[in-house]
């Protein structure tokens, strides 16, 4: 069953309930979960301890926002949508349950969420190193307790696309911070994308291939600059087979590898990278 198959009365009831869920999420705002957001004025607004006190709507170009200290800001429409997308996250699971209760399948309910939610975008990158006489290695890390979400989960360099930012610019920005000095050809980057498993968001995943010899590859684990976003403040090289095993539920190889470097893996891959990662590795491994 699809949303259009519901009666007019059912669609009206769902719409009313959905608006109530989103309003409650916006009321709670960002105060319940501290989130790292872009630098600049959007970050200043989003780090308030309470939901934005929305000011006067000024049409399609943007909106006036009023801070608790009575300072006024004019944000462009895309910046407002970015903030709204973040505060709506807490409503997703309830909204999905509501749609399924009406008879929609899980996949149809997931699809219909995009009718109501603002959608932010993320970019993550699979960095694959090809060395002679060994299987391809992928740079992977475990999200630290310093992050706002997905602590103890496997993930890759990357993060949220800022308002008005291109995907390739987001990718480059995060690599410059987390893997400085990495050289790659922008023309060779291919993106796949998939839905976030637990939030109304889309994640784009890129693959970058680099050449490295065995010694250089494993020394890079030690040379990588400290980064508090990762357990052990570093990323590590893991074989492609171990990464794929973790993706399908076998964490033992990754746990063993990470334990040898003093890093504890609590769970598998973070939900925001699972969808596009499945697509990437399935294509590349012929699965």
Backbone as JSON, one array per atom type, in Angstrom:
{
  "sequence": "XXXXXXXXXXXXXXXXXXXXXXXXXXXXXXXXXXXXXXXXXXXXXXXXXXXXXXXXXXXXXXXXXXXXXXXXXXXXXXXXXXXXXXXXXXXXXXXXXXXXXXXXXXXXXXXXXXXXXXXXXXXXXXXXXXXXXXXXXXXXXXXXXXXXXXXXXXXXXXXXXXXXXXXXXXXXXXXXXXXXXXXXXXXXXXXXXXXXXXXXXXXXXXXXXXXXXXXXXXXXXXXXXXXXXXXXXXXXXXXXXXXXXXXXXXXXXXXXXXXXXXXXXXXXXXXXXXXXXXXXXXXXXXX",
  "N": [[0.84, -1.2, 0.0], [0.45, 2.27, -0.76], [0.91, 5.73, 0.2], [-0.89, 7.28, -1.22], [-2.99, 5.56, -1.54], [-4.48, 5.6, 0.73], [-7.49, 6.69, 2.36], [-9.13, 9.91, 1.97], [-9.72, 10.97, 4.46], [-7.99, 9.49, 6.11], [-5.51, 10.32, 5.12], [-5.61, 12.99, 5.84], [-5.67, 12.78, 8.64], [-3.19, 11.56, 9.11], [-1.49, 13.56, 8.14], [-2.04, 15.65, 9.96], [-1.2, 14.47, 12.38], [1.49, 14.07, 11.76], [2.45, 16.68, 11.47], [2.19, 17.48, 14.11], [4.09, 15.85, 15.37], [6.46, 16.81, 14.23], [6.38, 19.45, 15.11], [6.68, 19.09, 17.86], [9.24, 18.03, 17.92], [10.71, 20.22, 16.99], [10.18, 21.95, 19.04], [11.58, 20.79, 21.16], [14.07, 21.07, 20.12], [17.62, 21.55, 19.65], [18.64, 21.05, 22.09], [18.69, 18.63, 23.47], [20.58, 16.94, 22.36], [23.81, 17.65, 21.87], [25.3, 18.9, 18.94], [27.76, 18.85, 16.43], [28.12, 21.41, 14.26], [28.35, 23.34, 11.14], [30.92, 25.89, 10.84], [30.68, 29.46, 11.51], [27.82, 31.67, 11.03], [25.56, 29.99, 11.04], [26.33, 27.95, 12.74], [26.55, 29.39, 15.12], [23.9, 30.02, 15.65], [22.74, 27.44, 15.86], [23.9, 26.34, 18.08], [22.67, 27.34, 20.25], [21.18, 26.97, 23.51], [18.5, 26.37, 23.41], [15.62, 25.73, 21.29], [15.44, 27.6, 18.25], [14.06, 30.83, 18.46], [11.73, 31.61, 16.44], [11.58, 34.26, 14.19], [10.31, 36.87, 12.16], [8.87, 35.8, 9.17], [10.25, 36.14, 5.98], [9.76, 35.44, 3.35], [10.63, 33.56, 0.32], [13.48, 33.98, -0.07], [14.62, 33.82, 2.49], [14.78, 34.02, 6.1], [14.12, 35.74, 9.15], [15.86, 35.29, 12.13], [15.67, 35.21, 15.68], [17.77, 35.55, 18.38], [18.24, 34.38, 21.83], [19.45, 36.49, 23.16], [18.33, 38.63, 21.99], [19.48, 39.4, 19.64], [19.32, 39.81, 16.13], [19.23, 37.8, 13.19], [19.62, 37.34, 9.7], [18.92, 34.69, 7.72], [19.64, 32.68, 4.87], [17.33, 30.79, 2.83], [18.22, 28.12, 2.46], [19.92, 27.78, 4.6], [18.19, 27.98, 6.76], [16.59, 25.74, 6.25], [18.51, 23.77, 6.67], [18.97, 23.91, 9.44], [16.38, 23.31, 10.36], [16.17, 20.7, 9.44], [17.91, 19.33, 11.13], [16.74, 19.58, 13.7], [14.47, 18.12, 13.37], [15.07, 15.45, 13.45], [14.59, 13.8, 15.69], [11.98, 13.04, 15.44], [11.7, 11.08, 13.56], [11.51, 8.18, 13.92], [9.04, 7.86, 15.22], [7.35, 8.96, 13.32], [7.68, 7.19, 11.19], [6.65, 4.84, 12.32], [4.01, 5.63, 12.64], [3.14, 5.81, 9.94], [3.42, 3.14, 9.16], [1.55, 1.95, 10.8], [-0.74, 2.71, 9.55], [-0.82, 1.01, 7.46], [1.17, 1.04, 5.52], [4.08, -0.39, 4.0], [7.39, -1.04, 5.37], [9.38, 0.02, 3.64], [7.85, 1.73, 2.0], [6.9, 3.47, 3.94], [9.3, 4.62, 4.74], [9.98, 5.96, 2.39], [7.91, 7.84, 2.21], [8.45, 9.58, 4.26], [10.0, 11.64, 3.32], [8.23, 13.39, 2.31], [7.47, 15.11, 4.29], [9.69, 15.83, 5.88], [12.58, 17.97, 6.18], [15.6, 17.53, 4.39], [18.87, 16.87, 5.16], [22.28, 16.53, 3.93], [25.0, 14.21, 3.82], [28.5, 13.44, 3.47], [30.73, 10.8, 3.01], [33.89, 9.13, 2.79], [35.5, 6.42, 1.23], [38.67, 5.39, 1.54], [40.86, 3.74, -0.32], [43.74, 1.82, -0.32], [46.15, 0.51, -2.44], [48.47, -1.94, -2.34], [51.46, -3.69, -3.21], [51.48, -7.29, -3.36], [49.54, -7.72, -1.35], [46.2, -7.62, 0.01], [43.74, -5.13, -0.88], [43.56, -2.23, 1.18], [41.5, -0.43, 3.5], [40.82, 2.73, 4.87], [39.69, 3.17, 8.05], [37.72, 4.0, 10.97], [36.85, 4.21, 14.5], [34.14, 5.7, 15.94], [34.47, 8.17, 18.43], [33.84, 8.75, 21.99], [33.56, 11.41, 22.16], [31.99, 12.37, 20.18], [28.71, 13.37, 19.0], [26.94, 11.4, 18.31], [26.58, 7.89, 17.41], [28.68, 6.69, 18.84], [31.45, 4.54, 19.35], [31.03, 3.12, 17.05], [31.9, 1.83, 13.79], [33.26, 3.8, 11.16], [33.86, 6.28, 8.54], [36.1, 8.88, 7.26], [34.51, 12.07, 7.05], [31.4, 13.96, 6.86], [28.78, 16.37, 7.49], [27.25, 18.13, 4.77], [27.67, 21.48, 4.19], [25.43, 24.33, 4.05], [24.93, 25.42, 0.71], [27.25, 24.27, -0.23], [29.29, 22.27, -2.38], [29.36, 18.71, -3.07], [31.94, 17.64, -3.56], [33.5, 19.62, -2.44], [32.85, 19.41, 0.25], [33.86, 16.84, 0.78], [36.62, 17.28, 0.3], [37.16, 19.18, 2.28], [36.82, 17.75, 4.72], [38.74, 15.73, 4.38], [41.08, 17.24, 4.35], [41.22, 17.9, 6.99], [41.14, 15.46, 8.44], [42.7, 13.57, 7.07], [45.23, 14.81, 6.19], [47.31, 15.85, 3.47], [46.74, 13.83, 1.72], [46.7, 12.81, -1.6], [44.75, 13.02, -4.47], [42.82, 12.53, -7.47], [40.31, 14.63, -8.35], [38.63, 14.16, -10.48], [38.31, 11.48, -10.64], [36.64, 10.67, -8.66], [33.8, 8.96, -7.6], [30.44, 9.06, -6.69], [28.13, 7.32, -4.64], [24.86, 6.92, -3.21], [22.72, 6.68, -0.31], [19.9, 6.1, 1.88], [19.86, 7.38, 5.2], [19.85, 5.23, 7.99], [18.5, 5.74, 10.41], [17.67, 8.37, 10.51], [16.14, 11.2, 8.87], [17.84, 11.66, 6.35], [20.24, 11.9, 3.67], [23.02, 10.09, 2.6], [26.02, 10.51, 0.94], [28.53, 8.63, -0.63], [31.9, 8.33, -1.38], [34.63, 6.94, -3.26], [38.11, 6.71, -3.05], [41.1, 5.94, -4.6], [44.4, 5.16, -3.68], [47.93, 4.85, -4.14], [50.3, 2.9, -2.42], [53.14, 1.69, -0.61], [53.82, -1.23, 1.42], [55.12, -0.65, 3.93], [54.82, 2.13, 4.1], [52.06, 2.35, 4.24], [51.3, 1.22, 6.74], [52.79, 2.68, 8.5], [51.52, 5.07, 8.3], [49.39, 4.96, 9.99], [50.5, 5.71, 12.38], [51.46, 8.23, 11.84], [49.33, 9.84, 11.33], [47.52, 12.77, 12.14], [46.41, 13.61, 15.47], [42.99, 13.13, 16.25], [40.11, 13.93, 17.8], [37.66, 12.93, 17.13], [37.81, 10.26, 16.73], [38.22, 7.03, 18.22], [41.15, 6.34, 20.06], [42.23, 8.42, 18.76], [42.84, 8.28, 16.07], [42.82, 6.98, 12.67], [42.68, 3.74, 11.12], [44.24, 1.25, 8.98], [42.43, -1.26, 7.38], [41.79, -4.53, 6.07], [40.01, -4.99, 3.0], [38.33, -7.2, 3.0], [37.88, -7.59, 5.75], [36.46, -5.28, 6.35], [34.18, -5.62, 4.79], [33.18, -7.92, 5.99], [32.47, -6.95, 8.52], [30.44, -5.28, 7.74], [28.42, -7.06, 6.99], [27.85, -8.22, 9.37], [29.79, -9.73, 10.8], [31.86, -9.01, 13.21], [34.22, -9.82, 14.34], [36.87, -9.96, 12.99], [37.43, -7.16, 12.68], [37.28, -6.31, 15.32], [39.45, -7.66, 16.44], [41.59, -6.54, 15.01], [41.37, -3.79, 15.72], [41.62, -4.0, 18.51], [44.29, -4.7, 18.73], [45.45, -2.29, 18.44], [44.68, -0.92, 20.62], [42.05, -0.03, 20.56], [38.58, -0.02, 21.05], [35.83, -1.68, 19.67], [32.44, -1.2, 19.63], [30.03, -1.54, 18.23], [28.8, -2.31, 14.88], [29.0, -0.8, 11.63], [28.27, 2.71, 11.49], [24.9, 3.91, 11.24], [24.46, 5.88, 9.29], [26.24, 5.42, 7.22], [25.82, 2.91, 6.22], [23.95, 2.25, 4.09], [24.93, 3.53, 1.53], [27.51, 2.43, 1.65], [27.1, -0.32, 1.37], [26.29, -0.37, -1.3], [28.62, 0.59, -2.61], [30.69, -1.34, -1.92], [29.51, -3.71, -2.76], [29.4, -3.4, -5.52], [32.13, -3.21, -6.09], [33.21, -5.55, -5.13], [31.89, -7.36, -6.54], [29.53, -8.39, -5.52]],
  "CA": [[0.0, 0.0, 0.0], [1.14, 3.55, -0.8], [0.21, 6.8, 0.9], [-2.0, 7.73, -2.06], [-4.09, 4.59, -1.45], [-5.27, 5.88, 1.92], [-8.65, 7.55, 2.13], [-8.88, 11.33, 2.22], [-9.75, 11.18, 5.91], [-6.75, 8.94, 6.66], [-4.39, 11.21, 4.75], [-5.72, 14.2, 6.67], [-5.27, 12.42, 10.0], [-1.74, 11.35, 9.11], [-0.85, 14.86, 7.99], [-2.18, 16.37, 11.23], [-0.32, 13.82, 13.35], [2.88, 14.29, 11.36], [2.78, 18.06, 11.82], [2.33, 17.54, 15.57], [5.37, 15.23, 15.71], [7.53, 17.73, 13.84], [6.32, 20.62, 15.99], [7.25, 18.69, 19.14], [10.69, 17.9, 17.71], [11.26, 21.57, 16.91], [10.08, 22.54, 20.38], [12.7, 20.26, 21.93], [15.25, 21.7, 19.54], [18.92, 20.9, 19.67], [19.16, 21.05, 23.46], [18.83, 17.29, 24.03], [21.76, 16.28, 21.8], [24.76, 18.59, 21.28], [25.69, 18.46, 17.6], [28.78, 19.66, 15.78], [27.58, 21.97, 13.02], [29.34, 24.15, 10.42], [31.4, 27.14, 11.42], [29.99, 30.63, 10.98], [26.6, 32.12, 11.7], [24.65, 28.87, 11.27], [26.81, 27.27, 13.95], [26.21, 30.24, 16.25], [22.47, 29.84, 15.92], [22.38, 26.07, 16.21], [24.46, 25.97, 19.37], [21.88, 27.88, 21.34], [20.7, 25.89, 24.38], [17.09, 26.1, 23.16], [15.18, 25.85, 19.9], [15.4, 28.96, 17.75], [12.82, 31.58, 18.59], [11.59, 32.05, 15.06], [11.1, 35.63, 14.04], [9.39, 37.21, 11.07], [9.16, 35.13, 7.9], [10.4, 37.19, 4.96], [9.57, 34.94, 2.0], [11.48, 32.49, -0.18], [14.93, 34.15, 0.1], [15.14, 33.45, 3.8], [13.98, 34.22, 7.3], [14.78, 36.42, 10.26], [15.89, 34.5, 13.36], [15.97, 36.02, 16.84], [18.48, 34.81, 19.42], [17.79, 34.71, 23.19], [19.97, 37.79, 23.58], [17.6, 39.61, 21.18], [20.18, 39.69, 18.4], [18.6, 39.33, 14.95], [20.02, 37.29, 12.09], [18.89, 37.0, 8.47], [19.5, 33.5, 7.12], [19.09, 32.26, 3.59], [16.39, 29.68, 2.93], [18.92, 26.85, 2.6], [20.46, 27.71, 5.95], [17.05, 27.69, 7.63], [16.24, 24.34, 6.02], [19.55, 22.95, 7.29], [18.69, 23.87, 10.88], [15.13, 22.59, 10.56], [16.42, 19.28, 9.22], [18.57, 18.76, 12.3], [15.85, 19.49, 14.86], [13.39, 17.19, 13.07], [15.55, 14.07, 13.49], [14.03, 13.0, 16.78], [10.62, 12.64, 15.11], [11.64, 10.12, 12.45], [11.05, 6.84, 14.26], [7.61, 7.94, 15.5], [6.67, 9.21, 12.05], [7.71, 5.94, 10.42], [5.69, 3.93, 12.96], [2.68, 6.14, 12.31], [2.82, 5.43, 8.57], [3.26, 1.69, 9.1], [0.29, 1.64, 11.47], [-1.8, 2.95, 8.57], [-0.8, -0.06, 6.46], [2.29, 1.14, 4.59], [5.23, -1.25, 4.29], [8.53, -0.29, 5.91], [10.02, 0.76, 2.56], [6.96, 2.8, 1.59], [6.89, 4.44, 5.02], [10.58, 5.34, 4.64], [9.92, 6.87, 1.24], [6.96, 8.9, 2.46], [8.97, 10.54, 5.23], [10.57, 12.78, 2.62], [7.15, 14.32, 2.0], [7.32, 16.06, 5.39], [10.94, 16.23, 6.52], [13.7, 18.59, 5.47], [16.62, 16.49, 4.22], [20.28, 17.28, 5.06], [23.14, 15.59, 3.21], [26.31, 13.9, 4.38], [29.48, 12.84, 2.56], [31.79, 10.01, 3.6], [34.8, 8.67, 1.75], [36.26, 5.19, 1.4], [40.02, 5.58, 1.01], [41.41, 2.41, -0.57], [45.16, 1.81, -0.68], [46.56, -0.69, -3.16], [49.88, -2.23, -2.13], [51.89, -4.92, -3.87], [51.52, -8.53, -2.58], [48.6, -7.74, -0.24], [44.86, -7.2, -0.39], [43.48, -3.7, -0.73], [43.29, -1.78, 2.55], [40.59, 0.7, 3.59], [41.03, 3.54, 6.06], [38.45, 3.12, 8.81], [37.92, 4.39, 12.35], [35.76, 3.98, 15.45], [33.71, 6.99, 16.46], [34.82, 8.29, 19.85], [32.81, 9.21, 22.92], [33.48, 12.87, 22.04], [31.03, 12.71, 19.14], [27.34, 13.49, 19.49], [26.17, 10.19, 18.0], [27.3, 6.75, 16.82], [29.9, 6.39, 19.59], [31.87, 3.15, 19.34], [30.69, 2.49, 15.78], [32.83, 1.99, 12.7], [32.86, 4.84, 10.21], [34.91, 6.79, 7.65], [36.2, 10.35, 7.27], [33.42, 12.76, 6.38], [30.43, 14.63, 7.71], [27.65, 17.05, 6.87], [27.41, 19.12, 3.72], [27.21, 22.78, 4.64], [24.56, 25.01, 3.09], [25.54, 26.0, -0.5], [28.53, 23.61, -0.48], [29.26, 21.13, -3.3], [29.79, 17.45, -2.46], [33.4, 17.49, -3.65], [34.09, 20.57, -1.5], [32.7, 18.8, 1.58], [34.83, 15.75, 0.85], [37.97, 17.85, 0.42], [37.28, 19.86, 3.58], [37.01, 16.75, 5.78], [40.02, 15.05, 4.19], [42.14, 18.16, 4.75], [41.27, 17.89, 8.45], [41.33, 14.14, 9.02], [43.77, 12.85, 6.37], [45.96, 15.85, 5.45], [48.38, 15.38, 2.6], [46.26, 12.82, 0.78], [46.65, 13.32, -2.97], [43.85, 12.25, -5.31], [42.29, 13.25, -8.62], [38.89, 14.88, -8.16], [37.87, 13.65, -11.63], [38.12, 10.03, -10.48], [35.75, 10.41, -7.53], [32.45, 8.55, -7.97], [29.58, 9.05, -5.52], [26.86, 6.6, -4.55], [24.16, 7.47, -2.05], [21.69, 5.84, 0.29], [19.19, 6.74, 2.98], [20.31, 7.17, 6.58], [19.0, 4.2, 8.57], [17.72, 6.15, 11.57], [17.36, 9.79, 10.45], [15.75, 11.64, 7.53], [19.04, 12.24, 5.74], [20.85, 11.14, 2.6], [24.47, 10.03, 2.71], [26.78, 10.24, -0.28], [29.76, 7.92, -0.33], [32.87, 8.39, -2.47], [35.79, 6.07, -3.13], [39.37, 7.27, -3.56], [42.17, 4.94, -4.65], [45.75, 5.71, -3.57], [48.98, 3.85, -4.22], [51.19, 2.95, -1.26], [53.83, 0.44, -0.33], [53.4, -1.84, 2.68], [55.65, 0.08, 5.09], [54.21, 3.46, 4.15], [50.67, 2.21, 4.62], [51.1, 0.96, 8.15], [53.37, 3.79, 9.24], [50.6, 6.19, 8.27], [48.56, 4.89, 11.19], [51.19, 6.41, 13.46], [51.74, 9.59, 11.45], [48.09, 10.59, 11.18], [47.36, 13.72, 13.25], [45.4, 13.24, 16.46], [41.66, 13.62, 15.95], [39.26, 13.48, 18.9], [36.45, 12.3, 16.62], [38.06, 8.83, 16.59], [38.84, 6.33, 19.34], [42.58, 6.27, 19.84], [42.58, 9.65, 18.04], [43.45, 7.96, 14.77], [42.18, 6.03, 11.76], [43.59, 2.61, 10.88], [44.04, 0.5, 7.74], [41.85, -2.59, 7.54], [41.62, -5.17, 4.76], [38.68, -4.86, 2.42], [37.54, -8.35, 3.44], [37.45, -7.36, 7.14], [35.44, -4.23, 6.32], [32.96, -6.21, 4.26], [32.67, -8.85, 7.01], [31.8, -6.14, 9.54], [29.21, -4.75, 7.15], [27.39, -8.11, 6.96], [27.55, -8.69, 10.71], [30.89, -10.42, 11.48], [32.75, -7.97, 13.74], [35.42, -10.39, 14.98], [38.14, -9.51, 12.4], [37.67, -5.76, 12.98], [37.54, -6.2, 16.76], [40.81, -8.12, 16.67], [42.5, -5.53, 14.47], [41.3, -2.58, 16.53], [42.15, -4.31, 19.83], [45.75, -4.69, 18.66], [45.86, -0.88, 18.5], [44.11, -0.32, 21.82], [40.78, 0.6, 20.22], [37.45, -0.91, 21.29], [34.69, -1.59, 18.77], [31.22, -1.54, 20.35], [29.04, -2.0, 17.27], [29.24, -2.3, 13.49], [29.09, 0.5, 10.97], [27.27, 3.72, 11.84], [23.76, 3.79, 10.34], [24.45, 6.82, 8.18], [27.11, 4.99, 6.12], [25.53, 1.53, 5.82], [23.31, 2.16, 2.78], [25.85, 3.76, 0.42], [28.65, 1.52, 1.74], [26.67, -1.58, 0.75], [26.32, -0.2, -2.75], [30.0, 0.71, -3.05], [31.45, -2.58, -1.81], [28.88, -4.73, -3.58], [29.84, -3.19, -6.9], [33.55, -3.41, -6.25], [33.55, -6.94, -4.83], [31.11, -8.22, -7.42], [28.47, -9.01, -4.76]],
  "C": [[0.87, 1.25, 0.0], [0.3, 4.61, -0.09], [-1.01, 7.26, 0.11], [-3.2, 6.79, -1.98], [-4.96, 4.8, -0.21], [-6.45, 6.77, 1.57], [-8.29, 9.0, 2.43], [-8.83, 11.61, 3.72], [-8.47, 10.66, 6.56], [-5.56, 9.83, 6.35], [-4.41, 12.47, 5.59], [-5.26, 13.92, 8.09], [-3.77, 12.23, 10.11], [-1.02, 12.69, 9.02], [-0.9, 15.67, 9.27], [-1.24, 15.8, 12.29], [1.14, 14.08, 13.04], [3.32, 15.71, 11.72], [2.99, 18.21, 13.33], [3.67, 16.94, 16.01], [6.53, 16.17, 15.39], [7.56, 18.96, 14.73], [6.93, 20.3, 17.35], [8.77, 18.56, 19.05], [11.35, 19.27, 17.67], [11.22, 22.26, 18.27], [11.24, 22.08, 21.26], [14.02, 20.82, 21.43], [16.51, 20.87, 19.62], [19.45, 20.72, 21.09], [19.43, 19.65, 23.98], [20.1, 16.59, 23.54], [22.7, 17.32, 21.2], [25.28, 18.06, 19.96], [26.74, 19.41, 17.04], [28.25, 20.11, 14.43], [28.62, 22.87, 12.36], [29.77, 25.39, 11.19], [30.58, 28.3, 10.85], [28.66, 30.87, 11.67], [25.6, 31.0, 11.93], [25.04, 28.13, 12.54], [26.42, 28.07, 15.2], [24.75, 30.07, 16.65], [22.17, 28.47, 16.48], [22.93, 25.63, 17.55], [23.75, 26.66, 20.53], [21.38, 26.73, 22.21], [19.24, 25.54, 24.15], [16.8, 26.22, 21.67], [15.14, 27.32, 19.51], [14.04, 29.59, 18.0], [12.59, 32.22, 17.23], [10.97, 33.44, 15.0], [10.17, 35.78, 12.86], [9.8, 36.49, 9.8], [9.21, 36.17, 6.79], [10.36, 36.64, 3.55], [10.62, 33.93, 1.59], [12.98, 32.73, -0.01], [15.45, 33.72, 1.46], [14.21, 33.83, 4.93], [14.81, 34.97, 8.34], [14.71, 35.53, 11.49], [16.29, 35.41, 14.52], [16.61, 35.16, 17.92], [17.94, 35.2, 20.8], [18.28, 36.06, 23.67], [19.39, 38.95, 22.76], [18.35, 40.06, 19.93], [19.41, 39.09, 17.23], [19.58, 38.89, 13.87], [19.1, 37.07, 10.89], [19.61, 35.83, 7.82], [18.85, 33.22, 5.78], [18.23, 31.02, 3.78], [17.1, 28.35, 3.15], [19.52, 26.68, 3.99], [19.36, 27.4, 6.96], [16.65, 26.23, 7.5], [17.23, 23.4, 6.69], [19.29, 22.8, 8.79], [17.41, 23.09, 11.16], [15.34, 21.09, 10.4], [17.02, 18.63, 10.46], [17.61, 18.6, 13.48], [14.71, 18.5, 14.62], [13.79, 15.73, 13.28], [14.83, 13.22, 14.54], [12.62, 12.5, 16.48], [10.57, 11.49, 14.11], [11.04, 8.77, 12.85], [9.55, 6.83, 14.54], [6.82, 8.14, 14.21], [6.59, 7.95, 11.21], [6.71, 4.94, 11.0], [4.26, 4.34, 12.64], [2.25, 5.7, 10.91], [2.6, 3.92, 8.44], [1.96, 1.24, 9.76], [-0.89, 1.82, 10.51], [-1.8, 1.92, 7.45], [0.32, 0.02, 5.45], [3.38, 0.16, 4.99], [6.37, -0.39, 4.83], [9.18, 0.57, 4.84], [9.17, 1.94, 2.09], [6.89, 3.88, 2.67], [8.16, 5.28, 4.99], [10.53, 6.37, 3.52], [9.02, 8.07, 1.52], [7.45, 9.93, 3.46], [9.48, 11.8, 4.54], [9.51, 13.77, 2.16], [7.08, 15.44, 3.05], [8.64, 16.61, 5.93], [11.83, 17.05, 5.59], [14.85, 17.58, 5.47], [18.02, 17.1, 4.16], [21.09, 16.2, 4.34], [24.46, 15.42, 3.94], [27.2, 13.34, 3.28], [30.5, 12.07, 3.37], [32.65, 9.44, 2.48], [35.5, 7.38, 2.15], [37.62, 5.41, 0.74], [40.65, 4.19, 0.9], [42.86, 2.53, -1.01], [45.5, 0.46, -1.31], [48.06, -0.87, -2.99], [50.22, -3.58, -2.76], [51.91, -6.09, -2.88], [50.61, -8.51, -1.34], [47.23, -7.27, -0.73], [44.69, -5.71, -0.18], [43.1, -3.39, 0.71], [42.39, -0.55, 2.52], [40.8, 1.41, 4.91], [39.71, 3.67, 6.82], [38.75, 3.53, 10.25], [36.71, 4.04, 13.2], [35.4, 5.32, 16.08], [33.9, 7.06, 17.97], [33.64, 8.75, 20.68], [32.66, 10.73, 22.88], [32.44, 13.3, 21.01], [29.61, 12.69, 19.7], [26.53, 12.22, 19.26], [27.09, 9.11, 17.46], [28.61, 6.43, 17.54], [30.18, 4.88, 19.54], [31.56, 2.41, 18.05], [31.78, 2.75, 14.73], [32.33, 3.05, 11.72], [34.07, 5.26, 9.38], [35.01, 8.31, 7.78], [35.01, 10.97, 6.53], [32.49, 13.42, 7.37], [29.41, 15.39, 6.89], [28.07, 18.05, 5.8], [26.86, 20.45, 4.24], [26.25, 23.39, 3.61], [25.37, 25.64, 1.95], [26.88, 25.36, -0.85], [28.36, 22.44, -1.44], [29.78, 19.88, -2.58], [31.31, 17.33, -2.45], [34.1, 18.45, -2.7], [33.99, 20.04, -0.06], [33.73, 17.71, 1.78], [36.24, 16.28, 1.07], [38.18, 18.49, 1.78], [37.55, 18.86, 4.7], [38.33, 16.01, 5.63], [41.18, 15.94, 4.61], [42.32, 18.16, 6.26], [41.7, 16.54, 9.0], [42.44, 13.32, 8.36], [44.58, 13.86, 5.55], [47.1, 15.25, 4.62], [47.95, 14.32, 1.61], [46.1, 13.44, -0.6], [45.73, 12.42, -3.79], [43.33, 13.14, -6.43], [40.79, 13.4, -8.46], [38.05, 14.28, -9.29], [37.58, 12.16, -11.5], [37.15, 9.67, -9.36], [34.34, 10.08, -8.04], [31.62, 8.44, -6.69], [28.43, 8.05, -5.7], [26.14, 7.18, -3.33], [23.1, 6.5, -1.57], [21.05, 6.57, 1.44], [19.85, 6.41, 4.32], [19.34, 6.19, 7.24], [18.1, 4.69, 9.7], [17.37, 7.64, 11.56], [16.95, 10.16, 9.03], [16.88, 12.39, 6.85], [19.51, 11.34, 4.61], [22.37, 11.22, 2.72], [25.08, 9.7, 1.36], [28.11, 9.62, 0.11], [30.66, 7.94, -1.56], [34.0, 7.4, -2.2], [36.99, 6.74, -3.78], [40.43, 6.18, -3.5], [43.53, 5.64, -4.58], [46.74, 4.56, -3.64], [49.9, 4.01, -3.02], [51.91, 1.63, -1.12], [53.47, 0.0, 1.09], [53.85, -1.02, 3.89], [54.98, 1.44, 5.23], [52.77, 3.38, 4.67], [50.5, 2.06, 6.12], [51.79, 1.99, 9.03], [52.39, 4.95, 9.3], [49.63, 6.15, 9.45], [49.16, 5.71, 12.32], [51.38, 7.89, 13.14], [50.48, 10.46, 11.34], [47.9, 11.51, 12.38], [46.26, 13.28, 14.19], [44.07, 13.89, 16.11], [40.71, 13.06, 16.99], [37.97, 12.84, 18.43], [36.57, 10.78, 16.59], [38.64, 8.25, 17.87], [40.32, 6.13, 19.04], [43.12, 7.46, 19.08], [43.23, 9.38, 16.7], [42.52, 7.07, 13.95], [43.17, 4.9, 11.51], [43.26, 1.96, 9.53], [43.5, -0.88, 8.07], [41.67, -3.21, 6.16], [40.17, -5.02, 4.3], [37.76, -6.0, 2.87], [37.03, -8.16, 4.86], [36.34, -6.31, 7.2], [34.12, -4.81, 5.84], [32.33, -7.17, 5.27], [31.91, -8.09, 8.09], [30.47, -5.6, 9.01], [28.09, -5.77, 7.17], [27.19, -8.77, 8.32], [28.65, -9.42, 11.47], [31.92, -9.4, 11.94], [34.07, -8.52, 14.25], [36.73, -9.94, 14.33], [38.46, -8.05, 12.74], [37.96, -5.55, 14.46], [38.98, -6.59, 17.07], [41.82, -7.09, 16.2], [42.53, -4.29, 15.35], [41.88, -2.81, 17.93], [43.67, -4.27, 19.84], [46.32, -3.26, 18.7], [45.23, -0.15, 19.68], [42.79, 0.38, 21.59], [39.66, -0.41, 20.37], [36.32, -0.63, 20.31], [33.45, -2.05, 19.53], [30.19, -2.14, 19.41], [29.63, -1.96, 15.86], [29.26, -0.89, 12.92], [27.95, 1.42, 11.38], [26.14, 3.7, 10.81], [23.77, 4.74, 9.16], [25.34, 6.39, 7.01], [26.74, 3.62, 5.56], [24.97, 1.43, 4.41], [24.27, 2.37, 1.62], [27.07, 2.84, 0.44], [28.31, 0.17, 1.12], [26.74, -1.48, -0.76], [27.75, -0.17, -3.28], [30.71, -0.64, -3.06], [30.83, -3.7, -2.62], [29.31, -4.61, -5.03], [31.31, -3.59, -7.07], [33.99, -4.85, -5.97], [32.75, -7.92, -5.67], [29.99, -8.91, -6.72], [27.1, -8.59, -5.23]]
}
